[in-house]
Amino acid sequence: MKKKILIFSLIYFISIITAGCFENLEKYQKYDIPNGTKIITEKTIPQKFKKYATNITIPNSVTEIGDYAFKDCILLNDIIIPDSVTKIGDYAFKDCSFLNDITIPDSVTEIGEHALEGCSMMITITIPKNIIKIKNNTFDRCTSLETITLPEKITEIEDYAFTSCSSLKNITIPNSVNKIGKGAFSCCFTGLETIIIPNGITKIEEETFSSCYVLKNIKIPNSVTSIGSNAFSGCSTLKKIIIPQNVTEIGESAFSTCMELKSVKIVGSIKTIENRMFSSCVALENVTIPEGVIEIGDSAFSFCNSLKTITIPNSVKKIGILSFNDWTSLDIKIPDSVEEIKSGAFDNVKHIEYHGKAKGAPWGAKSIN
């Protein structure tokens, strides 16, 4: 009997404390920023409200949402930004994890770096019409974001602007865009199937589309002259790629681990097939290497064990370490122009034909003549 009384007493005591806590917290769930405030700084909102507020009202007197203003307002799920606001600062809404409804008015002309990073419940957003630049990491880790509408005035998408937007399905990049930064759409894992790169882009930066697992269709415009390292690495459902004629440089691992890539046509006048450029493209069947290529780098085509045909042009003078590693069922003809072949370049290759002067034969191949 005493045990029962003790248990009920404990339950009653806990319920009193819990009720008191909720009663106390309830008064922090809504906050009205004082009328007359012009700039919301990181100190404008009291810490208790930052921690527990689900709704915060911004008055029409506000013209700027400053750096870190709403950072870590974790429970904030609804906010209306008035037309008086012209600027949203760096990290302004970073890690507002429950923010699912935000309308940014057309009066806003600048959105800062990391401004909406980690707003993981946000599904859709329209960028104001007067924004000309999406800054670094602005939408980083917005993992529920599916649709983004960009205005026609945008000229630049900076580094990692949309990285780790793993649900992103719909985005149209306007023709006004002339620069897309490194990693801008990296790790958009499961949503992004098609993307059209505008004609004004001259360089696809490193990691720009890396690990976009379901990216199936992409057209590289003729304006592009350079493709950075890891630009498309890990795009595991990409099936075909044509590299246009103006491309003169492609970085290391640019297309590595594109598991379903079957066909590659290089039209551009590149001089080097860089290290690991097509490494582990296990479905790759056909590759056209253009005349003018001088060097094939380390592991450039390693583990491309579905490859049926490849033509090495007479311009090639050097073949790197493990370049054609694990081509177990393919015969390769190497032009006599090749002067240097590194160790293991043809490791496990069935047969190579070569009559040049490079030393160290057979470089891992099972047979040579």
N, C-alpha and C positions, 0 to 999 in steps of 0.2 A: 504493500500500500504506500509506504514511504517513497519507494522507487517511482511509482506512478505520479505521485504528487511532485516529486523532483523533476521528472521529465516534462510534465505539463507546465511547471513553473518556468523551466528553461525555454520551452516553446513560446510561452506568453512573453517572456522577457525579450527573446529574439524578435518576435513580431512587433513589439513596442519600438525597439531600436530601429528595425527595418522601416516601419511606417514613418518614424521620425526622420529617417534619412531621406526617404522619398519625398516627404513633405518639404524638407529643406531644399532638396535638389530641384523640385518643381519650379521654384521661383527663379532658377537660373536657366530655364529652358528657352526663354524668350528675352531678347535684348533689343532695345531701341537706341541706336546711336544718337546722341544729342543733336537736336536741330541747331544749325549754325556751324557744325563741323565741316571743314573744307577738305582736309586731308585725313584719311584713316591711316594711322600708323600702327606699328606692331603693339603699341601700348594703349591704343584707344579703347579696345575692348578689354574689360577686366578679366583676369585670368580664370576666375570661376565660370564666367559665361563662355569663355573660349573652350572650356572643358566640357560643359554640359548643354550649351544652347543648341536647339534644333532649328530655331528661326531667329534671324537677325534682320532688323529693318534699317536701311540706309536712307537718310533724309536727302531731299533735293538740293541741299546746300553743298553736298560733297562733289568735288571736281576730280579728286584723285584717290584711288585705292592704293596705298603705298606698299612698299616692300614688306613682306611677312604679315600683312594686316590680318588675315584670317587663317594663317598657317596653323595647322593642328587643331582646327575647330572640327574635331573628328565627327561629332554628331550632327553637324549642320547639314540639313537636307533641302533647304529651300531658301533662296535669296533673290531679291529683285534689285537689279542695279539701275538706278534712275538715269534719265537722259542727260543729266548734268555732268556725269562722269566722262572724262576724256582719256584717262590713263589708268591702267592696271599694272602695278609694279611687280618686280621679281618675287617669286615664291608667295604671291598674294593669297592663293587658295591651296597651297601645297598640302597634301595629305588630309584634305577634307573628304575623308573616305566615304561618307554617306551622302555627299552632295550629288543629287541626281537631277536637279532642275535648276539650270542657270541660264538666264537670257542676257547676253551682252549687247547693249544698245549700239546703234550705228554712230553714236557720238564718240565712242571709244576709238582712238587712233593708234594706240600702242598697248600691246600686251607683253609683259616682261618675261624673262627667262624663268622656267620652272613654275610659271604662274598657276597652272592647273595640274601639276604633276601629282600623281597618286590619288586623283579623284576617281576612285575605282568603281563607283556606282553610276557614273555619268554615261548615258547611252548615246546621246546625240548632241551636237552643238553646231551652231551657225556662227561663223566668224564675221564680225562687222565689216561693212563694205569699204571702209577707209583704211583698213589694216594693210600694210604693204610687206610686212615681214612676220613670219612665224619663227619666234626666237628659240634658242637652244632649250631642249627638253620641256617645251611648253606643255605638251600633253603626255609626257613620259609616264608610263605605268597606268594609263587610263584603261584598265583591262576590260571594262564593259563597253567601251566606246565602239559603236558600230558604224555610225554615219557622221561624216564631217562635210560641211559645205564651206568651200573657200571662195572668197570674193575675186572678182576679175582683176583687181589692182595688185594682188600679191606678186612680188618679184622674187622673193627668196624664202626658202624653207631651210632653216639652219640645222646644225648638228643635233641629231637624236630628238628632233621635234616630236615625232610620233613613235618613238621606240617603245617596244613592249605594249603597244595597243593590240593585245592579242586577239580581240574580237572584231577588229576593224574590217568591214566588208566593202563600204562604199566611200570612195574619195575620188574627186575629179580634180586633177592639177591643171589650173588655167594656163593658157598659152603665154600669159604674161610672165610666168616664172622662168627665170634664167639661171637659177642656182638652187640645187638641192644638196644639203650638207651631208657629211658622213653619218652613217647610221640612222638617217632620218626616218626610215621605215623598217629598221631592223627589228627582228623578233615580233613581227605582226603574225603570230604563229598560225592561227587557224581560220582566219576570215578572208584575207586579201588574196583573191584569185587572179585578178586582172588589174594592170595599171598601165596607163598611157603616159609616157614621158614626153613633155612638150618639146617642140622643135628648137626652142631657144637654148636648151641645155647643151653645154659643151663638154662637161665632165660629170661622169657618174662617180661619186666619191667612194672612198673605202667603206665597206659594210652597209652601204645605203639600203640594200634590200636583203641583207643576209638573214637566214633563218625565217624567211617567209615560207613556211612549209607547204602551203596550198597554192602558191603563186604558179599558175599554169601558163599564162600568156603575158608576154612583154615584148614590146617593139622598141628597139634602140633607134632613135632618129639619126638621120645623116649629119646633124649638127654636132654629134658627140665625137670628140677626138681622143678622149682618155677614159679608161675604166679602172677604178681603184682596186686595191687588194681586198679580197673577200666581199666584193660588191654584191655577188649573188650566191655566195657560198651557203650551202644548206637549204637552198630552194629545192626541196626534194621532189616536187611534182612538176618542175619545169621540164618540158619535153624537147623544145627546139630553140636554138638561138642563132641569129644571123648578126654578125658583127660587121657594121657597115664600113664603107671604103675610107672614110675620113679618120677612123680610129688608128692611132699610131702607137698607143701604149696601153697595155693591159697588165694590171698588178698581180702579185702573187695570190694564189688560191682564189682567184676571182670567181671561178665556177666549181670549186671543189665540193664534193659530196652533194651534187645535184643528182640524186639517185635515179631519177627517171629520164634524165637527159639522154636523148637518142642521137641527135644530129647537131653538129656544129659546123657552121660555115664562116670562115674568117675571110672577109673581103678586104679588110683594111691592110695598110702597109706597115705592119708591126715588124720589129727586128728580133724580138725575143719572145718565146713562149716561156713565161716566167715559172718559177718554182711552184709546184703543186697546182698549177692553173686548172687542170681538169682531174685532179687526183680523186679517186674513189667515185667517179661517175660510172657506176657499175653497169648501167644500161646503155652506155654510149656505143653506137655501132659504126658511125661514119664521121670522120673528121677531115676537113680540107685545110691543109696548112699552105698559106700562100708563098709563092716565090718571093724571096727577099728576106725571109726569116734566116737569121744567122746562128741563133743558139736556141736549143731546147733545154730548159732548166731542170733542176733536180726534182724528181718525182712528178714531173709535169703530167704524165699520163699513167701513173702507177695505179694498179688495181682497176683499170678500165678493161676488165676481162671479158666483156661482150663485144669488144671492138672487132669489126670484120674487115674494114679497109682503112688504111692510112697511107698517104703519100708524103714522103719526106723530100722536100725540094732540093735541087742541086746547090742552092745558096747556103744550106746549113753546114757549119764548120765545127760545131761543138754540141755534144749530147751529154747531159748531166747525170749525176748519181741517181740510180733507180728510176730513170725517166720513163721506161716502159716496163717496169717491174710487174710480174705476175700475168703476163699475156701468154697463158699456157697453151693456147690452141692456134696461135697466129704466127705466120711467117712474115718477116720484115726485110725489105730491101733497103739498104743504107747506101746513099750515093757516095761515090769515091771522094767527093768534095769534103767530107767530114774528116777533120784533122785530129780531133780530140774526143775520146769517149771515156767517161768516168766509170769507176768501178760499180759493178752491179746494174749498169744501165739497162741490161736486157735480162735481168734475173728471172729465171724460170720460163723465158720465151722459148718456144718450140724450135725455131730455126731462124737464123739471120743470114742474109747474103751481103757480103761486103768485101771489096777488093782494094780498099784504101790503105793508108799508111799509119793509122792510129794504133797505138800499142796497148797491150793488155787483153787481147782477144781470148775467149769469146765474151767477156764482160757479163758472165752469168748465164748466157744462152746455152741451151742444150746441145746445139750443133751450129756450125758455121761453114760456109764455103765461099 
